[in-house]
Amino acid sequence: MTTPTAAVRARALALAPDELPAYLYDLPALRAHAAAVRAALPERVELYYAAKANPEPEILVALRPYVDGYEVSSGGELAHVGETVPGRPLAFGGPGKTPAEIVAALDLGVERFHVESEHELHLLAHLAALRAPDARISVLPRFNLPLSAGTLEGSSLAMGGRPTPFGFDPDQADTAVRLLTDGTYPNLELLGVHAHLASGLDAPEQLAVADSVVTWALALAGRHRVPLPEVNIGGGMNVDYARPGSRYDWAAYGKGLGVLTDAHPGLRLRIEPGRALTAYCGWYATEVLDVKHSRGEEFAVVRGGTHHLRTPAAKSHDQPCAVLPVDAWPHPWPRPVARQDTVTLAGQLCTPRTCCPGPFPHRGSGRATGWPSPWPGRTPGTSRTTTS
């Protein structure tokens, strides 16, 4: 169990049944958290928000004073973020960029391109020559770097150190750097290296990865005798769903990054957290419609389902939850209640996968709020509301 903020609790209880389910965001709490994260980071560490975590307009605007820019990974995100926070720096990453998306990014003046392959590098250069012939396009090749055994053991989602569709392999690094520095593509500029290798790491693990990435990147630059002013070490800061009271140690992470930047005075680091910035301030609120008893177990059937909140079903983990009792009962028949200490939450989809995997302490019908509520997709039948 976890407790929603007072503002979220009040808003959840005030919503009418036909306004549920809803995504509720405590924007003052979000601003306070983002300010604390920013304060923990050294001066030469830039903070970009990975918009894929939750690109609600109110979220993007609330974060604007605390982030240096936004990372986008699709044409839709590019257009949406560019419209919502115009004039803010954007970095465009992710594999499989289409020609139309690259053209849109060039037209919008995207600040950084994270290039995932040699083909994508050729495509970017070709389109840039046609669309922005007088511009210098800043490029950070993304590399799938080798890491020592056990480095990513704590990761919930590894994207590097193994065969993946993300980035150049290390043996392709020399080719990527040469294409960006030998005059082949004079409109492209090698600005640095990008390496997002895993998600779900705690601060000590993240710092070990960051040190490995910086060491490798500077060795690559030294081998080619080219400057490398920037290393992007990505995001993936752990959000612990099993222990919602346990937060990522931003103070320790910032201190460790400070040691790293002090050791390399000319180097700028960039990080791109997503859920670690927003998850603690967002909730999915719904209504318990029925309590069912089946073969010794109990199920609370709620409005909505995993089509609104995919993470617990996709990752097979318990979802932190709180039950807000509602005393009113409008019907003449007895109210269904839970008799056991725990129930399993189930949604309205015609599949057993709509159940949250773990049981939740529960005693009766009411409103349920699930933490956290990262962006699950804009779904018809849901609403969103914010506390300003």
GUDOVO-892384 format. One record per atom (N, C-alpha, C): residue in one letter; x, y, z. Coordinates in steps of 0.1 Angstrom, whole numbers, padded with zeros to 4 digits, always signed. Layout:
<recs>
aXYZ...
</recs>
This chain:
<recs>
m+0008-0012+0000m+0000+0000+0000m+0009+0012+0000t+0004+0023-0006t+0010+0036-0005t+0000+0047-0005t+0003+0058+0000t-0006+0069+0003t-0005+0080-0008p-0016+0083-0014p-0016+0095-0024p-0014+0108-0017t-0009+0118-0024t-0008+0131-0018t-0022+0136-0014a-0023+0145-0005a-0036+0151-0001a-0044+0156-0012a-0037+0163-0021a-0044+0169-0033a-0050+0159-0042v-0042+0148-0044v-0047+0137-0053v-0059+0130-0046r-0058+0127-0033r-0068+0121-0026r-0081+0129-0027a-0081+0142-0025a-0092+0150-0025a-0098+0150-0039r-0090+0151-0049r-0095+0152-0063r-0102+0138-0067a-0095+0127-0063a-0101+0114-0066a-0114+0112-0060l-0116+0116-0048l-0129+0114-0041l-0140+0124-0046a-0136+0135-0053a-0145+0145-0058a-0150+0141-0072l-0143+0132-0079l-0147+0129-0092l-0160+0120-0092a-0169+0123-0102a-0181+0115-0104a-0177+0102-0110p-0186+0092-0108p-0182+0079-0114p-0180+0079-0129d-0188+0088-0137d-0186+0088-0151d-0173+0096-0155e-0166+0102-0146e-0153+0108-0148e-0141+0099-0146l-0144+0086-0142l-0134+0077-0139l-0134+0066-0149p-0122+0060-0152p-0109+0062-0145p-0103+0075-0150a-0094+0080-0142a-0087+0093-0146a-0072+0092-0141y-0064+0099-0149y-0050+0101-0144y-0049+0114-0137l-0044+0113-0125l-0043+0125-0116l-0029+0129-0114y-0025+0141-0115y-0012+0146-0114y-0011+0157-0103d-0002+0156-0094d+0000+0166-0084d+0012+0175-0089l+0009+0186-0096l+0019+0194-0102l+0028+0201-0092p+0023+0206-0081p+0033+0212-0071p+0043+0201-0066a+0038+0189-0063a+0047+0179-0059a+0057+0176-0070l+0053+0176-0082l+0062+0173-0094l+0073+0184-0094r+0069+0197-0093r+0078+0208-0094r+0088+0207-0082a+0084+0203-0070a+0093+0202-0059a+0103+0191-0061h+0098+0180-0067h+0107+0169-0069h+0117+0172-0080a+0113+0178-0091a+0122+0182-0102a+0132+0192-0097a+0128+0202-0088a+0137+0212-0083a+0148+0205-0075a+0144+0195-0067a+0154+0188-0058a+0164+0180-0067v+0159+0174-0077v+0168+0166-0086v+0178+0176-0093r+0173+0187-0098r+0181+0197-0104r+0192+0202-0094a+0188+0204-0082a+0198+0209-0072a+0208+0199-0068a+0205+0186-0070a+0215+0176-0067a+0226+0174-0077l+0223+0179-0089l+0233+0177-0100l+0243+0188-0102p+0255+0184-0105p+0266+0194-0107p+0263+0203-0119e+0271+0214-0120e+0269+0224-0130e+0270+0218-0144r+0280+0210-0146r+0283+0205-0159r+0275+0192-0163v+0264+0190-0156v+0255+0179-0159v+0242+0185-0164e+0238+0183-0176e+0226+0187-0182e+0215+0177-0180l+0203+0182-0177l+0191+0174-0173l+0181+0175-0185y+0179+0165-0192y+0168+0164-0202y+0158+0154-0197y+0145+0158-0200y+0134+0149-0196y+0130+0140-0208a+0130+0127-0206a+0126+0118-0216a+0111+0118-0217a+0106+0125-0227a+0091+0128-0228a+0083+0115-0229k+0089+0104-0234k+0081+0092-0235k+0075+0087-0222a+0081+0091-0211a+0076+0087-0197a+0062+0092-0195n+0060+0105-0198n+0046+0111-0197n+0047+0124-0204p+0041+0125-0216p+0042+0138-0224p+0029+0146-0222e+0021+0144-0212e+0010+0153-0209e+0015+0168-0210p+0007+0176-0217p+0012+0190-0218p+0015+0197-0204e+0006+0194-0194e+0008+0200-0181e+0021+0196-0175i+0025+0183-0177i+0037+0177-0172i+0049+0184-0179l+0049+0185-0192l+0060+0191-0199l+0062+0206-0195v+0051+0213-0193v+0052+0227-0189v+0057+0229-0175a+0052+0220-0166a+0056+0221-0152a+0071+0218-0150l+0077+0210-0159l+0091+0206-0158l+0100+0217-0165r+0095+0225-0173r+0102+0235-0181r+0113+0243-0173p+0110+0248-0161p+0120+0256-0154p+0132+0248-0149y+0130+0235-0148y+0140+0226-0141y+0148+0218-0150v+0145+0217-0163v+0152+0208-0172v+0159+0217-0183d+0170+0212-0188d+0177+0219-0199d+0171+0216-0213g+0162+0206-0214g+0156+0203-0226g+0148+0190-0225y+0144+0185-0237y+0136+0173-0237y+0141+0163-0247e+0141+0150-0244e+0144+0140-0253e+0132+0134-0259v+0131+0132-0272v+0120+0127-0279v+0124+0115-0287s+0115+0105-0290s+0120+0093-0297s+0110+0089-0308s+0102+0098-0313s+0093+0096-0324s+0088+0109-0330g+0083+0108-0342g+0078+0120-0349g+0067+0126-0341g+0058+0118-0336g+0047+0123-0328g+0051+0130-0315e+0061+0125-0308e+0066+0132-0296e+0073+0145-0301l+0080+0144-0312l+0087+0156-0317l+0077+0167-0319a+0067+0165-0326a+0057+0175-0329a+0050+0180-0317h+0046+0170-0308h+0039+0174-0296h+0047+0182-0286v+0059+0178-0284v+0068+0185-0274v+0072+0199-0280g+0075+0199-0293g+0078+0212-0299g+0067+0222-0299e+0054+0217-0299e+0043+0226-0299e+0040+0230-0284t+0042+0221-0275t+0038+0224-0261t+0048+0233-0254v+0061+0230-0256v+0072+0239-0250v+0081+0245-0261p+0075+0254-0269p+0083+0259-0280p+0095+0266-0276g+0106+0264-0284g+0118+0271-0281g+0128+0263-0272r+0123+0252-0266r+0132+0245-0257r+0140+0235-0265p+0153+0233-0261p+0162+0223-0268p+0156+0209-0268l+0157+0203-0280l+0152+0189-0282l+0163+0180-0286a+0164+0168-0281a+0173+0157-0286a+0164+0146-0292f+0167+0142-0304f+0159+0132-0311f+0167+0118-0311g+0161+0108-0304g+0168+0095-0303g+0159+0084-0307g+0164+0072-0306g+0156+0060-0308g+0159+0054-0322p+0158+0041-0323p+0161+0034-0336p+0149+0036-0346g+0152+0034-0359g+0142+0034-0369g+0136+0047-0372k+0143+0058-0371k+0138+0071-0375k+0135+0071-0390t+0123+0075-0394t+0119+0075-0408t+0124+0088-0414p+0125+0088-0428p+0129+0101-0434p+0120+0112-0431a+0107+0110-0430a+0098+0121-0427a+0100+0126-0413e+0104+0118-0403e+0107+0122-0390e+0120+0130-0389i+0130+0126-0397i+0142+0133-0397i+0140+0147-0403v+0133+0147-0414v+0130+0160-0420v+0123+0170-0411a+0113+0164-0403a+0105+0172-0394a+0115+0177-0383a+0124+0169-0378a+0134+0173-0368a+0143+0184-0373l+0147+0183-0386l+0156+0193-0392l+0149+0206-0393d+0136+0205-0397d+0128+0218-0399d+0126+0224-0385l+0125+0216-0375l+0122+0222-0361l+0135+0227-0355g+0146+0224-0360g+0159+0228-0355g+0163+0220-0342v+0161+0207-0343v+0164+0198-0332v+0179+0200-0328e+0182+0201-0315e+0196+0204-0311e+0205+0193-0312r+0201+0181-0310r+0209+0169-0310r+0202+0158-0318f+0210+0150-0326f+0205+0138-0332f+0213+0126-0325h+0206+0117-0319h+0213+0105-0314h+0212+0095-0325v+0223+0092-0332v+0222+0083-0344v+0225+0069-0340e+0216+0060-0345e+0216+0046-0340e+0224+0036-0350s+0227+0040-0362s+0233+0031-0371s+0240+0038-0382e+0249+0031-0390e+0255+0037-0401e+0245+0041-0412h+0235+0033-0414h+0225+0037-0424h+0218+0050-0420e+0215+0051-0407e+0208+0063-0402e+0217+0075-0403l+0230+0073-0401l+0240+0084-0403l+0240+0089-0418h+0240+0079-0427h+0240+0083-0441h+0227+0090-0445l+0216+0085-0439l+0203+0091-0442l+0202+0105-0437l+0206+0107-0424l+0206+0121-0419l+0214+0130-0427a+0226+0126-0431a+0235+0135-0439a+0228+0139-0452h+0222+0129-0458h+0216+0131-0471h+0204+0141-0470l+0196+0139-0460l+0184+0148-0458l+0188+0161-0453a+0199+0162-0445a+0203+0175-0440a+0209+0183-0452a+0216+0177-0461a+0221+0184-0473a+0210+0190-0481l+0199+0183-0482l+0187+0188-0490l+0179+0198-0482r+0177+0196-0469r+0167+0204-0462r+0174+0215-0454a+0186+0214-0450a+0193+0224-0442a+0207+0225-0446p+0210+0229-0459p+0224+0228-0464p+0233+0238-0457d+0229+0248-0451d+0238+0258-0444d+0239+0255-0429a+0233+0245-0424a+0233+0242-0410a+0244+0232-0407r+0249+0233-0394r+0257+0222-0389r+0249+0214-0379i+0248+0202-0382i+0239+0193-0374i+0247+0185-0364s+0244+0187-0351s+0251+0181-0340s+0246+0166-0339v+0256+0157-0339v+0253+0143-0338v+0261+0136-0327l+0253+0128-0320l+0259+0119-0310l+0256+0105-0314p+0266+0097-0319p+0264+0083-0322p+0261+0076-0309r+0251+0067-0310r+0248+0059-0298r+0255+0045-0299f+0262+0042-0288f+0270+0029-0289f+0265+0019-0278n+0265+0007-0283n+0262-0005-0274n+0275-0010-0269l+0278-0005-0257l+0292-0007-0252l+0294-0020-0245p+0306-0025-0245p+0309-0037-0237p+0310-0032-0222l+0305-0041-0213l+0306-0038-0199l+0311-0051-0192s+0317-0049-0181s+0323-0060-0173s+0311-0069-0168a+0314-0081-0166a+0303-0091-0161a+0297-0086-0148g+0284-0086-0148g+0276-0083-0136g+0272-0068-0135t+0277-0060-0144t+0275-0045-0143t+0260-0042-0144l+0253-0050-0152l+0238-0047-0155l+0229-0057-0148e+0235-0064-0138e+0226-0075-0131e+0214-0069-0124g+0215-0056-0120g+0204-0050-0113g+0194-0044-0122s+0196-0045-0135s+0187-0038-0145s+0175-0046-0147s+0163-0038-0148s+0151-0044-0152s+0149-0045-0167l+0157-0037-0174l+0156-0037-0189l+0169-0032-0195a+0177-0042-0199a+0191-0039-0205a+0190-0037-0220m+0196-0026-0224m+0196-0022-0238m+0210-0022-0244g+0220-0026-0236g+0234-0026-0241g+0242-0038-0234g+0254-0039-0239g+0262-0050-0234g+0258-0064-0239r+0250-0064-0249r+0245-0077-0254r+0239-0074-0268p+0235-0084-0276p+0229-0081-0289p+0216-0073-0287t+0215-0061-0293t+0202-0053-0292t+0201-0045-0305p+0189-0040-0308p+0187-0031-0319p+0192-0017-0317f+0198-0014-0305f+0201-0001-0301f+0216+0003-0304g+0219+0013-0312g+0232+0018-0313g+0242+0010-0321f+0254+0016-0323f+0265+0009-0330f+0272-0001-0320d+0276-0012-0326d+0285-0020-0318d+0299-0014-0317p+0307-0018-0307p+0320-0011-0305p+0329-0013-0317d+0328-0024-0325d+0337-0025-0336d+0332-0017-0348q+0321-0010-0347q+0317+0000-0357q+0320+0014-0353a+0326+0016-0341a+0328+0030-0336a+0337+0038-0345d+0348+0031-0349d+0358+0038-0357d+0352+0044-0370t+0343+0035-0376t+0337+0040-0389t+0328+0052-0386a+0320+0051-0375a+0311+0062-0372a+0319+0075-0370v+0329+0074-0362v+0337+0086-0359v+0344+0092-0372r+0349+0083-0380r+0356+0087-0392r+0346+0094-0402l+0334+0089-0404l+0324+0095-0412l+0320+0109-0408l+0321+0111-0395l+0317+0124-0389l+0329+0134-0388t+0341+0130-0391t+0353+0138-0388t+0362+0140-0400d+0361+0131-0411d+0370+0132-0422d+0366+0140-0434g+0355+0147-0432g+0350+0156-0443g+0340+0149-0452t+0337+0136-0449t+0327+0129-0458t+0313+0136-0457y+0310+0141-0445y+0297+0148-0443y+0300+0161-0436p+0304+0171-0443p+0308+0184-0437p+0296+0191-0429n+0284+0187-0432n+0273+0194-0426n+0269+0187-0412l+0276+0176-0409l+0274+0169-0396l+0286+0171-0387e+0283+0173-0374e+0294+0176-0364e+0293+0165-0353l+0304+0159-0351l+0305+0150-0339l+0306+0158-0327l+0295+0157-0319l+0295+0165-0307l+0298+0157-0294g+0296+0144-0296g+0298+0135-0284g+0294+0121-0286v+0292+0114-0275v+0288+0100-0276v+0275+0098-0267h+0266+0090-0272h+0254+0086-0264h+0255+0071-0261a+0251+0068-0248a+0251+0054-0244a+0241+0052-0233h+0228+0049-0237h+0218+0045-0227h+0218+0030-0227l+0223+0024-0216l+0226+0009-0217l+0216+0001-0209a+0208+0007-0199a+0199-0001-0191a+0190+0008-0184s+0179+0002-0179s+0169+0009-0171s+0168+0001-0158g+0163+0008-0147g+0161+0001-0135g+0173+0000-0126l+0183+0008-0128l+0195+0008-0120l+0195+0018-0108d+0200+0014-0097d+0202+0023-0086d+0214+0032-0088a+0216+0042-0079a+0226+0052-0081a+0241+0046-0082p+0245+0036-0073p+0258+0031-0074p+0260+0024-0087e+0250+0016-0092e+0252+0009-0105e+0252+0019-0116q+0244+0029-0116q+0244+0040-0126q+0258+0046-0127l+0264+0049-0115l+0277+0056-0115l+0287+0047-0121a+0287+0034-0118a+0297+0025-0124a+0295+0025-0139v+0283+0024-0144v+0281+0025-0159v+0286+0038-0165a+0283+0049-0158a+0287+0062-0163a+0302+0063-0164d+0309+0058-0154d+0324+0058-0154d+0329+0050-0166s+0323+0038-0168s+0327+0030-0179s+0325+0037-0193v+0313+0043-0194v+0310+0050-0207v+0319+0061-0209v+0322+0069-0199v+0331+0081-0201v+0345+0076-0205t+0350+0066-0198t+0363+0061-0200t+0364+0056-0215w+0354+0048-0219w+0354+0043-0233w+0353+0054-0243a+0345+0064-0241a+0343+0075-0250a+0355+0083-0252l+0362+0086-0241l+0374+0095-0242l+0385+0087-0248a+0386+0074-0246a+0396+0066-0253a+0393+0066-0268l+0381+0065-0272l+0377+0066-0286l+0381+0079-0292a+0378+0090-0285a+0382+0103-0290a+0397+0105-0291g+0404+0100-0281g+0419+0100-0281g+0425+0093-0293r+0419+0081-0296r+0424+0073-0307r+0423+0081-0320h+0412+0088-0322h+0410+0096-0334h+0415+0110-0333r+0420+0114-0322r+0425+0128-0320r+0415+0138-0323v+0403+0136-0318v+0392+0146-0320v+0386+0150-0307p+0381+0162-0306p+0375+0166-0293p+0362+0159-0291l+0359+0157-0278l+0346+0151-0275l+0340+0158-0263p+0333+0169-0265p+0329+0178-0254p+0317+0172-0246e+0310+0162-0251e+0298+0158-0244e+0296+0143-0244v+0292+0137-0233v+0288+0123-0232v+0275+0122-0226n+0265+0116-0233n+0252+0114-0228n+0251+0100-0223i+0248+0099-0210i+0248+0086-0203i+0234+0081-0201g+0224+0088-0207g+0210+0083-0208g+0203+0085-0194g+0192+0076-0193g+0184+0077-0181g+0184+0063-0175g+0171+0058-0172g+0170+0045-0166g+0171+0045-0151m+0170+0056-0144m+0171+0056-0129m+0159+0048-0124n+0162+0040-0114n+0153+0030-0109n+0141+0036-0102v+0129+0031-0105v+0117+0034-0098v+0112+0021-0092d+0113+0020-0079d+0110+0007-0072d+0095+0006-0069y+0088-0002-0077y+0074-0004-0075y+0071-0012-0062a+0080-0021-0059a+0078-0029-0047a+0080-0021-0034r+0087-0010-0034r+0090-0002-0023r+0088+0013-0026p+0075+0017-0028p+0073+0031-0032p+0078+0042-0023g+0081+0039-0011g+0087+0049-0002g+0102+0050-0004s+0108+0041-0012s+0122+0041-0014s+0125+0049-0027r+0131+0060-0027r+0134+0069-0038r+0148+0067-0043y+0150+0070-0056y+0163+0070-0062y+0172+0080-0055d+0184+0076-0052d+0193+0085-0044d+0200+0095-0053w+0192+0106-0056w+0198+0116-0065w+0210+0124-0059a+0210+0125-0045a+0222+0132-0039a+0234+0124-0042a+0234+0110-0040a+0246+0102-0042a+0249+0102-0057y+0239+0102-0065y+0242+0102-0080y+0249+0115-0084g+0243+0126-0079g+0249+0139-0083g+0263+0140-0078k+0266+0135-0065k+0279+0136-0060k+0289+0128-0068g+0285+0116-0072g+0293+0108-0081g+0296+0114-0094l+0286+0120-0100l+0288+0126-0113l+0297+0138-0112g+0297+0145-0100g+0306+0156-0097g+0320+0151-0097v+0323+0140-0091v+0336+0134-0091v+0341+0131-0106l+0331+0126-0114l+0335+0123-0128l+0338+0136-0136t+0330+0146-0134t+0332+0158-0142t+0345+0166-0137d+0348+0165-0124d+0360+0171-0119d+0372+0164-0124a+0371+0151-0127a+0382+0144-0133a+0385+0147-0147h+0374+0153-0154h+0375+0156-0168h+0370+0170-0170p+0378+0180-0168p+0373+0194-0167p+0367+0199-0180g+0370+0194-0192g+0364+0198-0204g+0352+0191-0208l+0347+0182-0200l+0336+0173-0204l+0323+0178-0198r+0313+0177-0206r+0299+0179-0202r+0291+0166-0203l+0284+0163-0192l+0275+0151-0192l+0261+0155-0194r+0253+0146-0199r+0239+0148-0200r+0232+0135-0196i+0221+0137-0188i+0213+0126-0184i+0198+0128-0189e+0191+0117-0190e+0177+0118-0196e+0167+0109-0188p+0165+0113-0176p+0155+0105-0168p+0141+0107-0173g+0132+0098-0171g+0118+0099-0174g+0109+0096-0162r+0106+0084-0160r+0097+0080-0149r+0103+0085-0135a+0116+0085-0134a+0122+0088-0121a+0119+0103-0118l+0115+0111-0128l+0111+0125-0125l+0096+0126-0122t+0088+0118-0129t+0074+0120-0129t+0065+0110-0121a+0070+0098-0120a+0062+0087-0115a+0056+0089-0101y+0063+0095-0092y+0059+0097-0079y+0048+0107-0077c+0045+0114-0088c+0035+0125-0087c+0023+0123-0095g+0022+0111-0101g+0010+0107-0109g+0003+0095-0104w-0010+0095-0105w-0018+0084-0100w-0029+0080-0111y-0033+0068-0111y-0044+0063-0119y-0055+0060-0109a-0066+0068-0110a-0077+0066-0101a-0089+0059-0108t-0095+0050-0101t-0106+0043-0107t-0116+0039-0096e-0127+0032-0100e-0138+0029-0090e-0139+0014-0090v-0140+0008-0078v-0143-0006-0076v-0158-0008-0079l-0160-0016-0089l-0174-0018-0094l-0180-0030-0087d-0172-0040-0084d-0178-0053-0078d-0166-0060-0071v-0170-0068-0061v-0161-0076-0054v-0166-0091-0056k-0158-0099-0062k-0162-0113-0066k-0154-0123-0058h-0160-0134-0054h-0154-0145-0047h-0153-0157-0056s-0141-0162-0058s-0140-0173-0067s-0130-0183-0062r-0135-0195-0058r-0126-0206-0054r-0116-0202-0044g-0121-0196-0034g-0112-0192-0022g-0104-0179-0024e-0106-0172-0035e-0099-0160-0037e-0109-0149-0040e-0105-0136-0038e-0114-0125-0040e-0108-0115-0051f-0117-0110-0059f-0112-0101-0070f-0121-0088-0069a-0114-0077-0069a-0121-0064-0070a-0121-0060-0084v-0132-0059-0090v-0134-0055-0105v-0135-0040-0105v-0126-0033-0113v-0126-0019-0113v-0128-0014-0127r-0132-0001-0128r-0133+0005-0141r-0120+0006-0148g-0119+0003-0161g-0106+0004-0168g-0099-0009-0167g-0086-0008-0167g-0078-0021-0168g-0064-0018-0172t-0057-0029-0176t-0043-0027-0180t-0041-0020-0193h-0052-0018-0201h-0050-0009-0213h-0048+0005-0209h-0051+0009-0196h-0048+0022-0191h-0035+0022-0183l-0031+0011-0177l-0019+0010-0168l-0012-0003-0171r-0003-0003-0181r+0003-0015-0186r+0014-0021-0178t+0021-0013-0170t+0033-0017-0164t+0032-0029-0155p+0022-0030-0146p+0022-0042-0137p+0019-0055-0145a+0011-0055-0155a+0008-0067-0163a+0020-0070-0171a+0026-0060-0178a+0037-0063-0187a+0050-0068-0179k+0052-0063-0167k+0064-0066-0160k+0061-0076-0149s+0048-0080-0147s+0044-0090-0137s+0049-0086-0123h+0046-0074-0119h+0049-0070-0105h+0037-0064-0099d+0037-0064-0086d+0027-0057-0078d+0027-0042-0081q+0015-0036-0081q+0014-0022-0083q+0010-0015-0070p+0018-0006-0065p+0015+0001-0053p+0001+0007-0054c-0007+0006-0044c-0021+0010-0045c-0026+0015-0032a-0036+0024-0032a-0043+0028-0020a-0058+0027-0023v-0066+0024-0013v-0081+0023-0014v-0086+0035-0006l-0095+0043-0013l-0101+0054-0006l-0116+0051-0004p-0120+0048+0008p-0134+0043+0011p-0144+0054+0007v-0155+0049+0001v-0167+0057-0002v-0179+0051+0005d-0184+0058+0014d-0195+0053+0022d-0208+0052+0015a-0211+0060+0005a-0224+0060-0001a-0226+0048-0009w-0238+0042-0008w-0242+0030-0015w-0257+0032-0020p-0259+0034-0033p-0272+0038-0038p-0282+0027-0041h-0279+0014-0039h-0287+0003-0042h-0294-0003-0030p-0306-0009-0032p-0313-0016-0021p-0307-0029-0017w-0299-0036-0025w-0293-0048-0022w-0280-0046-0015p-0275-0057-0008p-0263-0056+0000p-0251-0052-0009r-0242-0044-0003r-0230-0040-0010r-0220-0052-0010p-0214-0055-0021p-0204-0066-0021p-0191-0061-0014v-0186-0070-0005v-0175-0066+0003v-0164-0077+0002a-0152-0073+0005a-0141-0083+0006a-0141-0088+0021r-0140-0101+0022r-0139-0107+0036r-0125-0111+0039q-0116-0112+0030q-0102-0116+0032q-0093-0104+0034d-0081-0106+0038d-0072-0095+0040d-0067-0089+0027t-0067-0097+0016t-0062-0092+0003t-0071-0096-0008v-0071-0088-0018v-0078-0091-0031v-0069-0088-0042t-0073-0094-0054t-0066-0091-0066t-0074-0081-0075l-0068-0070-0079l-0075-0061-0088l-0076-0066-0102a-0088-0065-0108a-0091-0069-0121a-0098-0059-0129g-0095-0057-0141g-0102-0047-0149g-0113-0052-0157q-0118-0045-0168q-0129-0048-0176q-0126-0056-0188l-0113-0058-0191l-0110-0065-0203l-0113-0080-0202c-0116-0086-0214c-0120-0100-0214c-0107-0109-0215t-0098-0107-0205t-0086-0115-0205t-0081-0116-0190p-0076-0127-0186p-0071-0128-0172p-0058-0119-0170r-0052-0115-0181r-0040-0106-0180r-0044-0092-0176t-0057-0089-0175t-0061-0076-0170t-0059-0075-0155c-0056-0086-0148c-0055-0085-0134c-0041-0080-0130c-0040-0072-0120c-0027-0068-0114c-0022-0081-0108p-0009-0084-0109p-0004-0097-0105p-0005-0100-0090g-0004-0090-0082g-0003-0092-0068g-0016-0089-0060p-0018-0095-0049p-0030-0091-0041p-0027-0078-0033f-0038-0071-0030f-0037-0058-0024f-0046-0058-0011p-0041-0052+0000p-0050-0051+0012p-0062-0043+0008h-0074-0048+0012h-0086-0042+0008h-0098-0047+0017r-0107-0038+0020r-0118-0043+0028r-0132-0040+0023g-0133-0032+0012g-0147-0030+0007g-0146-0022-0005s-0158-0018-0010s-0159-0010-0023s-0154+0004-0020g-0150+0011-0031g-0146+0025-0029g-0138+0029-0041r-0129+0039-0040r-0121+0044-0050r-0107+0038-0048a-0101+0034-0059a-0087+0029-0058a-0078+0038-0066t-0067+0041-0061t-0057+0049-0068t-0044+0041-0069g-0039+0040-0081g-0027+0032-0083g-0015+0041-0085w-0004+0039-0079w+0009+0047-0081w+0019+0038-0088p+0027+0043-0096p+0026+0056-0102p+0018+0055-0115s+0016+0066-0121s+0009+0067-0134s+0018+0073-0145p+0028+0065-0150p+0035+0070-0161p+0026+0069-0173w+0030+0076-0184w+0022+0077-0196w+0018+0063-0201p+0005+0059-0201p+0002+0046-0206p-0005+0047-0220g-0006+0058-0226g-0013+0060-0238g-0026+0067-0237r-0030+0076-0245r-0042+0083-0244r-0053+0074-0249t-0062+0069-0240t-0072+0059-0242t-0086+0065-0242p-0094+0063-0252p-0108+0068-0251p-0115+0063-0238g-0123+0071-0232g-0130+0067-0220g-0122+0071-0207t-0110+0076-0209t-0103+0081-0197t-0102+0096-0197s-0101+0102-0186s-0099+0116-0185s-0086+0119-0177r-0082+0131-0177r-0070+0134-0170r-0073+0147-0162t-0067+0149-0151t-0070+0161-0143t-0057+0164-0135t-0055+0176-0132t-0042+0180-0125t-0046+0188-0113t-0037+0188-0104t-0038+0198-0092t-0027+0208-0094s-0031+0220-0096s-0021+0230-0099s-0014+0236-0087
</recs>
